Amino acid sequence: MGTQIPFFRLLIPFVCGIILALAVEFQLSSLQAIILLSSLFIMLVVLLVIRLSWANRWVFGLAVFLFLLAAGFSLTHLTQSESGLEHEGEFSVVARILDTPEVRLSSTRVLVRIEMIKKNEEWQSVSEKSLLYFSASDSVAQYLKFGNLLVFKANFTTPPQAKNPYQFNYAKYLSKKGVHRVAFVPAQSWMVVGHMQHWLFSKSFGLRERLLSLFQRVGVEGENLAVLSALTMGYKSLLDQETRRVFSASGAMHILAVSGLHVGILFTTLSAFLFFFDRVKRGKYLKAIVLIIFLWFFAAFTGLSPSVLRAALMFTLVIIGTSFRYQTNIYNTLSASAFVILVANPMLITEVGFQLSYLAVLSIVFFYPHIYNLLYVKNRWIDKVWVLISVSLAAQLGTFVLGLFYFNQFPKYFLLTNLYAIPMAFVVLYLTIGLLFFSPIPMVSSALGWLLNESLSLLNSLIRFTESLPYSTSTGISISSSQALALLFAILMLALFLEFRKSYYINLLLGALLIFFAERAYDYSVLSRQSELVFFADRQESLIGIRNGRNIHICTADTTSGLKTSDFSFTLDGYINRIGAGQNQPVIPFNEFSLQQPNRMQRFSSRTTELGHWLSFNNYLIFIPTPSDHIKIISPHKLYVDLMLVNRASASDIKQLFDVINPGLVVVDDTVPPWQLTTIRNETKLRNLNLYSIAEQGALIL
């Protein structure tokens, strides 16, 4: 088995080296990496020259293992570069746009590479990725293009860290992509000074723009255009959050991610069109060259996503193997593609798309025959349905663990969705190919455009219908990394049992499941006994979570009725998923969250209730002031509260509030601007009060 999949044996130590580098905080310079790898390589050469005996062949195997382990470790450390901007602050820079700008409702987002920076009145060369944000009102920024050279002056900052419990860490996500600084570029403070472009990417992005124009010209617009551009080109900037949510909840998100399915359709179609090469002497080699060039142009065209890279490499190796009459092993081909991709960029191993892509293909390749052979179907059409069901089950078996771990949800109707989504994806892709061929003929292109638009409308309608069915999605499922590993180990043991039929694999599978359920039960027990009060970090609103066990109430200073937790998804989703609470719960305004007045307030005037809102949690008295033109209470004593929450609405009243309130802790939430936070900090120092800034320290949990 090992001789049939040599790349798999090489991949294991290389991946171990990458994981070790990500897990261990250890600085490795370029010189140290070169010395380490050179030493191990020389050792390999020496072992090859002296020709070890068969009994001592393990020494050479160990040397190869160590070399690949060190290579994975070194490449990963060298890839994790630090910021070329030594500190945050305002800089004048020259930057080149690396991708098509993404126009959003509130801003235009642009990925750039900073190439020059002005320091001490001198321009110095650097090479660092950065994300730039242009105001939505800056209409000129919307016409920026890939390859544009910009000169501008902006204030560069570190991407914001996650401030809330279990929140998606956007800063960590960007750092894995080599982005360590972001900046907002004011209108009129920048200019385009040139255009530098990579020929291949420039052509592919230009083709993307022409295709979008063609789709719009034949009548494909709105949601249909967004889905079509994602399905055919991997261009997802047009997709809104609701469309993404509906496709994800119905189990159809995979058809919007250009992958092996799409590459395979295009490959087989082009291969059929090039049939005439088979009749020419040495035509198979010319056909192979054309197909490989097409595959890699399409990979560049769709943005070189991990799934497309994997598919392009796989088909390339298959084409080479069949052209030279080599017998290919799918596991070896998969391993070779993963090895090449990770050598080029080891950090791709941390991307969800990379993990899902390879797990899905491996699972389909291995489990599909076992599932399909469970039933024998005579009818040809029913057999095709059974094929789709078998493929869907096989893919889901390999990927559902990552779906639970990363997305905290499971689409229950994924089988129903795939029965129509995959065939319709074929229809849409073939209609798109037809539209491209017949675009010069107006009558034919209009007819194909109408068919394409109607097919997309039908697909979107079916997706929305499936998502709207009762209990379509299990949400709020949170599993830890150790639980995910236990489930993946159980799936691996199932695969080994099906392959070798050894009973101890079943024992290991049951042991892994026992560990999983034991840890789940322990987590459930701990969560059920806990109660806590959380002051969340949110720039728009004051949000407080009051949790007892797995039940939670979210309160807000916003008096708008009908608000749901989904309206604050970026802030709340991580926490709600972790505790297993229901999604889309109502968010209760403070003025509707009734609370009996604590005894310690009875000696004060009834006008204390006019000062703001009062919450009580485990004998903690919490006061949330509301803005007032005249804060006066006739009383010889100040009112002591355990905690006072200051937000944007009450920050300007801080001096008057301190005249009537004596707080044990002053909590300033994330809605308060920095200049007002400075004023509040000075006041608390004068009065010797404790201060907690949510903007600086993150969410407060009691």
C-alpha positions in Angstrom: 0.0 0.0 0.0 2.8 2.4 0.9 4.5 2.0 -2.5 1.3 3.0 -4.2 0.9 6.2 -2.3 4.4 7.6 -1.8 3.2 11.2 -1.7 1.0 10.3 1.3 4.0 9.1 3.2 5.9 12.3 2.4 2.8 14.5 3.2 2.5 13.2 6.8 5.8 14.5 8.3 5.5 17.8 6.3 2.0 18.4 7.7 3.3 17.5 11.2 6.0 20.1 10.8 3.4 22.8 9.8 1.2 21.9 12.8 4.2 22.0 15.1 5.2 25.5 13.9 1.7 26.7 14.4 1.5 25.3 17.9 5.0 26.3 19.2 6.0 29.9 19.7 9.5 29.8 18.4 11.3 32.4 16.3 13.3 31.0 13.4 15.4 33.3 11.2 16.0 32.7 7.5 19.7 31.8 8.2 18.8 29.3 10.9 16.2 27.7 8.6 18.8 27.4 5.8 21.4 25.8 8.1 18.9 23.3 9.5 17.6 22.2 6.1 21.0 22.1 4.5 22.4 19.9 7.3 19.5 17.5 7.0 19.8 17.4 3.2 23.5 16.7 3.4 22.7 13.8 5.8 20.2 12.5 3.2 22.8 12.6 0.4 25.4 10.8 2.6 22.9 8.1 3.5 22.1 7.7 -0.2 25.8 7.4 -1.2 26.8 4.9 1.4 23.9 2.6 0.5 22.6 1.2 3.8 21.7 -2.4 4.0 18.1 -3.6 3.8 18.0 -4.2 7.5 19.0 -0.5 8.2 16.7 1.1 5.6 14.8 2.6 8.5 17.7 5.0 9.1 17.1 6.6 5.7 13.4 6.7 6.3 13.9 8.5 9.6 16.2 11.0 7.9 13.6 11.7 5.2 11.0 12.1 8.0 13.1 14.6 9.9 14.0 16.6 6.7 10.3 17.0 5.8 9.3 17.7 9.4 12.0 20.5 9.5 10.9 21.7 6.0 7.3 22.1 7.1 8.3 23.8 10.4 10.8 26.2 8.7 8.5 27.2 5.8 5.6 27.9 8.1 7.7 30.1 10.4 9.1 32.0 7.4 5.6 32.4 5.9 4.4 33.9 9.2 6.1 37.3 8.6 5.8 40.2 10.9 4.5 43.6 9.9 6.9 45.7 7.9 5.3 48.8 9.6 7.2 48.9 12.9 4.3 50.5 14.7 0.8 51.9 14.2 0.4 55.4 13.0 0.1 57.7 10.0 2.3 56.8 7.0 2.7 57.9 3.4 2.8 54.8 1.2 2.8 53.5 -2.3 0.6 50.4 -2.7 -0.5 48.1 -5.5 -4.0 46.6 -5.6 -3.9 42.8 -5.5 -7.5 41.9 -6.1 -10.7 43.3 -7.5 -12.0 45.9 -5.0 -15.1 44.8 -3.0 -17.8 47.4 -3.0 -20.0 47.2 0.2 -22.9 49.2 1.5 -20.7 51.1 4.0 -17.3 51.1 2.3 -15.1 49.8 -0.5 -12.6 47.3 0.7 -9.3 46.8 -1.2 -6.5 44.3 -0.6 -3.1 45.9 -1.4 0.6 45.2 -1.1 2.5 48.2 0.3 5.7 48.6 -1.8 7.1 51.9 -0.6 6.8 53.8 2.7 8.1 57.3 3.6 10.3 57.4 6.7 12.4 60.3 7.7 11.6 62.1 4.4 13.0 59.1 2.5 11.1 56.4 0.6 12.0 52.9 1.6 11.1 49.6 0.0 8.8 47.2 1.9 6.5 44.3 1.0 3.5 43.9 3.1 -0.2 43.1 2.5 -2.8 45.5 4.0 -6.5 46.0 3.8 -7.7 49.5 2.9 -11.2 50.9 3.5 -12.6 53.7 1.4 -15.8 55.6 2.4 -19.0 54.6 0.6 -19.4 58.3 -0.3 -16.0 58.2 -2.1 -17.5 57.3 -5.5 -14.2 57.4 -7.3 -12.8 54.5 -5.2 -15.5 52.2 -6.6 -13.7 52.3 -10.0 -10.3 51.1 -8.7 -9.0 48.1 -10.5 -6.5 45.3 -10.0 -3.0 46.4 -10.6 -3.6 50.1 -9.8 -0.7 51.8 -8.0 -1.9 54.2 -5.3 -0.1 56.9 -3.4 -1.9 58.0 -0.1 -1.5 59.0 3.5 -3.4 57.1 6.1 -3.5 56.0 9.7 -2.5 52.3 9.8 -3.8 50.3 12.8 -3.7 46.6 13.9 -7.0 44.8 13.0 -9.3 44.7 16.0 -9.0 41.7 18.3 -12.0 39.7 19.3 -13.5 41.5 22.3 -16.4 39.1 23.1 -16.4 35.6 24.4 -16.0 32.9 21.7 -16.2 35.6 19.0 -14.7 35.1 15.6 -11.1 36.4 15.8 -10.9 38.6 12.6 -7.3 39.8 13.5 -6.0 36.2 13.7 -7.8 35.3 10.5 -6.1 38.2 8.7 -2.7 37.5 10.1 -2.8 34.0 8.6 -3.3 35.7 5.3 -0.3 37.9 5.9 -2.3 41.0 6.7 -1.1 42.8 9.9 -2.3 46.4 9.3 -5.6 48.0 8.1 -6.3 51.6 7.3 -9.2 53.9 6.4 -8.3 56.1 3.4 -10.2 59.5 3.5 -11.6 60.8 0.2 -9.4 63.2 -1.7 -6.3 61.9 0.2 -5.2 59.4 -2.5 -4.4 59.2 -6.2 -3.7 56.6 -8.8 -0.1 57.1 -10.1 0.3 54.1 -12.4 -0.7 50.5 -13.2 1.4 47.4 -12.6 -0.1 44.0 -13.4 0.6 40.4 -13.6 -0.4 39.3 -17.1 -2.3 36.2 -16.2 -4.3 37.7 -13.3 -4.9 40.9 -15.3 -6.4 38.9 -18.1 -8.5 36.7 -15.8 -9.9 39.7 -13.8 -10.6 41.5 -17.1 -12.5 38.4 -18.3 -14.4 38.3 -15.1 -15.6 41.9 -15.7 -16.6 41.1 -19.3 -18.6 38.0 -18.1 -20.4 40.0 -15.5 -21.3 42.6 -18.2 -22.5 39.8 -20.5 -24.7 38.3 -17.7 -26.3 41.7 -17.0 -26.8 42.3 -20.7 -28.9 39.1 -21.2 -31.1 40.0 -18.2 -29.4 38.2 -15.2 -29.5 40.6 -12.3 -29.9 40.9 -8.5 -29.8 37.7 -6.5 -29.5 35.6 -9.7 -26.4 37.5 -10.8 -24.8 37.1 -7.4 -25.4 33.3 -7.3 -24.3 32.9 -11.0 -21.1 34.9 -10.4 -20.2 32.7 -7.4 -21.2 29.4 -9.0 -19.3 30.0 -12.3 -16.4 32.3 -11.3 -16.0 31.9 -7.5 -16.8 35.7 -7.2 -18.8 36.1 -4.0 -18.6 39.8 -3.5 -22.2 40.3 -4.9 -23.7 37.8 -2.4 -25.5 39.4 0.5 -25.6 37.9 4.0 -29.1 36.6 3.7 -28.3 34.7 0.5 -25.3 33.2 2.1 -27.3 32.2 5.2 -30.1 30.6 3.2 -27.7 28.5 1.1 -25.7 27.5 4.1 -28.8 26.5 6.2 -30.2 24.4 3.3 -26.9 22.6 2.8 -26.2 24.1 -0.7 -23.3 26.4 0.1 -20.9 24.0 -1.6 -22.3 24.7 -5.1 -21.3 28.4 -4.6 -17.7 27.5 -3.8 -16.0 26.7 -7.2 -14.5 23.3 -6.6 -13.8 19.9 -8.2 -17.5 19.6 -9.3 -17.2 22.8 -11.4 -13.7 22.0 -12.7 -14.7 18.5 -13.6 -17.7 19.7 -15.6 -15.6 22.2 -17.5 -12.8 19.7 -18.0 -15.0 17.0 -19.4 -16.8 19.5 -21.7 -13.6 20.9 -23.1 -12.1 17.4 -23.4 -15.2 16.5 -25.5 -14.8 19.6 -27.7 -11.1 18.6 -28.4 -12.0 15.2 -29.7 -10.3 15.9 -33.0 -6.9 15.8 -31.3 -7.4 12.0 -30.7 -7.2 11.5 -34.5 -3.9 13.3 -34.9 -0.4 11.8 -34.5 0.8 12.9 -31.0 -2.5 14.7 -30.7 -3.0 13.3 -27.2 0.0 15.3 -26.0 -1.3 18.5 -27.6 -4.7 17.9 -26.1 -3.0 17.4 -22.7 -1.2 20.7 -23.0 -4.4 22.6 -24.0 -6.3 21.0 -21.1 -3.6 21.8 -18.6 -3.3 25.4 -19.8 -7.1 25.8 -19.5 -7.2 24.3 -16.0 -4.6 26.7 -14.7 -6.1 29.7 -16.4 -9.5 28.8 -14.8 -7.8 28.4 -11.5 -6.3 31.9 -11.7 -9.6 33.2 -13.0 -11.5 32.0 -9.9 -8.9 33.4 -7.5 -6.7 30.3 -6.8 -9.0 29.1 -4.0 -7.8 25.9 -2.2 -10.6 23.8 -3.7 -9.8 24.9 -7.3 -6.0 24.5 -6.8 -6.6 21.0 -5.5 -8.9 20.1 -8.4 -6.6 21.7 -11.0 -3.6 19.8 -9.6 -5.5 16.6 -9.5 -6.7 16.8 -13.1 -3.2 17.9 -14.2 -1.6 14.8 -12.6 -4.4 12.6 -14.1 -3.8 14.2 -17.6 -0.1 13.6 -17.4 -0.5 10.1 -16.1 -3.0 9.1 -18.8 -1.0 10.8 -21.6 2.1 8.8 -20.7 0.1 5.7 -19.8 0.9 5.7 -16.1 -1.6 4.2 -13.8 -2.6 6.8 -11.2 -3.8 6.2 -7.6 -6.4 8.8 -6.5 -5.0 8.9 -2.9 -1.5 9.5 -4.2 -2.8 12.2 -6.6 -4.7 13.9 -3.7 -1.6 13.7 -1.5 0.6 15.1 -4.3 -1.7 18.0 -4.8 -1.9 18.8 -1.1 1.9 18.5 -0.8 2.5 21.0 -3.7 -0.1 23.5 -2.4 1.3 23.4 1.2 4.9 23.8 -0.1 3.7 27.0 -1.9 1.7 28.3 1.1 1.8 26.2 4.4 -0.7 28.6 6.0 -3.5 27.2 3.7 -3.7 24.3 6.1 -5.5 26.6 8.6 -8.2 27.6 6.1 -11.6 26.0 6.4 -12.0 25.7 2.6 -8.7 23.7 2.3 -9.8 21.3 5.1 -13.3 20.9 3.8 -12.2 20.4 0.2 -9.8 17.6 0.9 -12.0 15.9 3.5 -14.9 15.9 1.1 -13.0 14.4 -1.7 -11.3 11.7 0.4 -14.7 10.8 2.0 -16.4 10.6 -1.4 -13.6 8.5 -2.9 -13.6 6.0 0.0 -17.1 5.9 1.4 -19.1 6.3 -1.8 -18.6 2.7 -3.1 -19.5 1.3 0.3 -22.7 3.3 0.5 -23.7 2.8 -3.1 -23.3 -1.0 -2.8 -25.7 -1.1 0.1 -28.6 -1.1 -2.5 -28.9 -2.6 -5.9 -31.3 -0.5 -8.1 -32.4 -1.9 -11.5 -34.2 1.2 -12.8 -31.7 3.5 -14.5 -33.3 6.8 -13.3 -33.8 5.7 -9.8 -30.2 4.5 -9.8 -29.1 8.0 -10.7 -31.0 9.4 -7.7 -29.3 6.7 -5.6 -25.9 7.8 -6.9 -26.6 11.4 -5.9 -27.8 10.3 -2.4 -24.7 8.1 -2.0 -22.3 10.9 -3.0 -24.1 13.3 -0.7 -24.0 10.9 2.3 -20.3 10.2 1.6 -19.3 13.9 1.4 -21.4 14.7 4.6 -19.8 11.9 6.5 -16.4 13.3 6.0 -17.2 17.0 6.5 -20.1 17.3 9.1 -17.5 17.4 12.0 -15.9 20.6 10.5 -19.4 22.0 9.9 -20.2 21.6 13.6 -16.8 22.9 14.7 -16.5 26.0 12.5 -20.1 26.9 11.7 -22.1 25.4 14.7 -24.9 24.1 12.5 -26.0 21.0 10.6 -28.4 21.2 7.6 -30.9 18.4 8.1 -32.3 18.4 4.6 -28.9 18.3 2.8 -30.0 15.1 0.9 -33.1 16.8 -0.4 -31.1 19.9 -1.4 -28.4 17.9 -3.3 -31.1 16.0 -5.3 -31.9 19.2 -7.1 -29.0 21.5 -6.4 -26.3 19.4 -8.1 -28.3 18.6 -11.3 -29.3 22.3 -11.5 -25.7 23.4 -11.0 -24.9 21.2 -14.1 -27.7 22.9 -16.0 -26.5 26.4 -15.0 -22.9 25.7 -16.0 -23.8 24.2 -19.3 -26.2 27.1 -20.1 -23.3 29.5 -19.2 -20.9 27.7 -21.5 -23.6 27.9 -24.3 -24.0 31.6 -23.6 -20.3 32.2 -24.0 -20.1 30.4 -27.3 -23.2 32.1 -28.8 -22.8 35.5 -27.2 -22.0 37.1 -30.7 -25.5 36.0 -31.9 -28.0 38.3 -30.2 -31.1 36.2 -30.7 -29.5 32.9 -29.4 -27.7 34.7 -26.5 -31.0 36.3 -25.4 -32.8 33.0 -25.4 -30.0 31.3 -23.5 -29.9 34.3 -21.1 -33.6 33.9 -20.4 -33.2 30.2 -19.8 -30.2 30.8 -17.5 -32.1 33.5 -15.5 -35.2 31.3 -15.1 -33.0 28.3 -14.0 -31.3 30.5 -11.4 -34.7 31.8 -10.2 -35.9 28.2 -9.8 -32.8 27.1 -8.0 -33.0 30.1 -5.6 -36.7 29.4 -5.0 -36.1 25.7 -4.2 -33.2 26.7 -1.9 -35.4 29.2 0.0 -38.2 26.6 0.2 -35.9 24.0 1.7 -34.5 26.4 4.2 -38.0 27.5 5.3 -39.1 23.9 6.0 -39.6 23.2 9.8 -36.5 22.2 11.6 -34.4 22.6 8.5 -31.2 23.4 10.4 -29.8 22.5 13.8 -28.1 25.6 15.1 -26.2 26.5 18.2 -24.2 23.3 18.2 -20.8 23.9 19.7 -18.1 21.3 19.9 -14.6 21.8 21.3 -11.4 20.9 19.3 -10.9 17.8 21.4 -14.5 16.7 20.6 -13.9 17.3 16.9 -10.7 15.3 16.9 -12.6 12.4 18.7 -15.3 12.4 16.0 -12.7 12.5 13.2 -10.8 9.7 14.8 -14.0 7.7 15.0 -14.6 8.2 11.2 -11.1 7.2 10.5 -11.6 4.0 12.5 -14.8 3.3 10.6 -12.9 3.6 7.3 -10.1 1.3 8.5 -12.6 -1.3 9.6 -14.4 -1.2 6.2 -11.0 -1.6 4.5 -9.4 -4.3 6.7 -12.4 -5.8 8.7 -10.5 -6.0 12.0 -12.6 -5.9 15.1 -10.2 -3.7 17.1 -11.0 -0.8 14.8 -14.6 -1.0 16.0 -13.3 -1.0 19.6 -11.3 2.1 18.9 -14.3 3.7 17.2 -16.5 3.1 20.2 -13.8 4.4 22.6 -13.6 7.6 20.6 -17.4 8.0 20.7 -17.3 7.3 24.5 -14.8 10.1 25.0 -16.9 12.5 22.8 -20.1 11.9 24.7 -18.4 11.9 28.1 -16.9 15.4 27.4 -20.2 16.6 26.0 -22.0 15.5 29.1 -19.4 17.2 31.3 -19.7 20.5 29.4 -23.5 20.4 29.6 -23.3 19.8 33.3 -21.0 22.7 33.9 -23.0 25.1 31.7 -26.3 24.1 33.4 -24.9 25.1 36.8 -23.5 28.4 35.8 -25.1 31.8 35.8 -23.4 34.9 34.6 -23.8 38.5 33.5 -22.0 39.6 30.3 -21.5 43.2 29.2 -20.8 42.7 25.5 -18.5 44.8 23.3 -20.6 46.3 20.5 -19.8 49.6 18.8 -23.5 50.3 18.0 -25.5 49.4 21.1 -25.2 48.6 24.8 -25.8 44.8 25.1 -26.1 42.9 28.3 -26.6 39.1 28.5 -28.2 37.6 31.7 -27.6 33.9 31.6 -28.9 31.2 33.9 -27.8 27.7 32.8 -28.5 27.5 29.0 -31.2 30.2 29.1 -30.2 33.7 28.3 -31.9 37.1 28.1 -30.2 39.8 26.0 -31.0 43.4 26.9 -30.2 46.6 25.1 -30.5 50.4 25.5 -32.1 50.5 22.0 -35.9 51.0 22.5 -36.6 49.7 19.0 -39.1 46.8 19.2 -38.7 43.5 17.3 -34.9 43.3 17.6 -33.4 39.8 17.4 -30.1 38.4 18.5 -29.4 37.9 14.7 -29.3 41.7 14.4 -26.1 41.6 16.5 -24.8 38.3 15.0 -21.1 39.3 14.9 -21.2 40.2 18.6 -23.4 37.5 20.0 -23.3 34.4 17.8 -20.1 32.9 19.2 -21.4 33.1 22.8 -24.9 31.9 22.0 -23.6 28.9 20.1 -21.1 28.1 22.9 -23.9 27.9 25.5 -26.3 26.1 23.2 -29.0 28.7 23.4 -31.6 29.1 20.7 -31.0 31.4 17.7 -33.0 34.5 16.8 -34.1 35.2 20.4 -35.8 38.6 21.1 -33.6 41.4 22.4 -35.3 43.2 25.2 -35.0 47.0 25.7 -33.9 48.0 29.2 -37.2 49.9 29.7 -39.2 46.7 29.1 -37.1 44.5 31.4 -39.1 45.0 34.6 -37.3 44.6 37.9 -38.4 45.0 41.5 -36.8 47.9 43.2 -34.0 46.7 45.5 -34.4 47.4 49.3 -31.3 49.6 49.4 -33.1 52.1 47.2 -36.1 52.6 49.4 -34.7 55.4 51.5 -34.2 57.5 48.4 -36.7 59.6 46.6 -38.9 57.8 44.1 -37.2 60.0 41.5 -34.3 57.6 41.5 -36.1 55.5 38.9 -36.0 58.5 36.6 -32.2 58.4 36.5 -32.1 55.2 34.5 -32.6 51.5 34.5 -31.9 49.1 37.3 -30.9 45.4 37.1 -30.2 43.0 39.9 -28.0 39.9 39.4 -27.0 37.6 42.3 -27.4 40.5 44.8 -25.4 42.8 42.4 -27.2 46.1 41.9 -26.5 47.4 38.4 -27.4 50.9 37.2 -27.7 52.0 33.6 -28.2 55.8 33.5 -30.3 57.5 30.8 -29.6 61.0 29.5 -31.2 63.7 31.5 -31.1 67.5 31.4 -31.4 67.8 35.2 -30.1 65.1 37.4 -31.2 66.0 41.0 -32.1 63.8 43.9 -32.9 65.4 47.3 -31.0 63.1 49.7 -28.2 63.6 52.2 -26.5 60.4 50.9 -25.3 59.2 47.6 -26.8 56.0 46.2 -24.3 53.1 46.3 -24.5 50.7 43.3 -22.2 47.8 42.7 -21.8 48.7 39.0 -22.7 51.6 36.8 -22.7 51.1 33.0 -21.9 54.2 31.0 -22.8 54.3 27.3 -22.8 56.8 24.5 -26.1 58.3 25.7 -25.1 59.0 29.3 -21.3 59.7 28.9 -21.8 63.5 28.8 -23.6 63.4 32.2 -20.8 61.7 34.0 -20.0 64.6 36.4 -23.6 65.0 37.5 -24.0 61.3 37.9 -21.1 61.0 40.2 -22.7 63.7 42.4 -25.6 61.4 43.2 -24.3 57.8 42.5 -21.4 56.1 44.2 -20.5 53.1 42.0 -18.2 50.3 43.1 -17.2 49.8 39.5 -17.7 52.1 36.5 -18.0 50.1 33.3 -17.7 52.1 30.0 -19.1 50.2 27.1 -17.8 50.2 23.5 -20.3 52.8 22.2 -18.4 55.6 24.0 -16.0 57.4 21.7 -12.3 57.6 22.8 -12.4 61.4 23.7 -15.3 60.8 26.1 -13.6 57.8 27.6 -10.6 60.0 28.4 -12.9 62.4 30.3 -14.5 59.6 32.2 -11.1 58.1 33.1 -10.0 61.5 34.5 -13.2 61.8 36.6 -12.8 58.3 38.1 -9.2 59.0 39.0 -10.2 62.2 40.8 -12.9 60.4 42.8 -10.8 57.2 43.4 -13.3 55.0 41.5 -12.6 51.7 39.7 -12.9 51.9 35.9 -13.4 49.1 33.3 -13.2 50.0 29.6 -14.9 47.4 27.4 -13.4 49.0 24.3 -9.9 48.4 25.7 -10.3 45.3 27.8 -13.1 43.5 26.0 -16.4 42.1 27.3 -16.9 42.0 31.1 -18.2 38.8 32.5 -19.5 38.5 36.1 
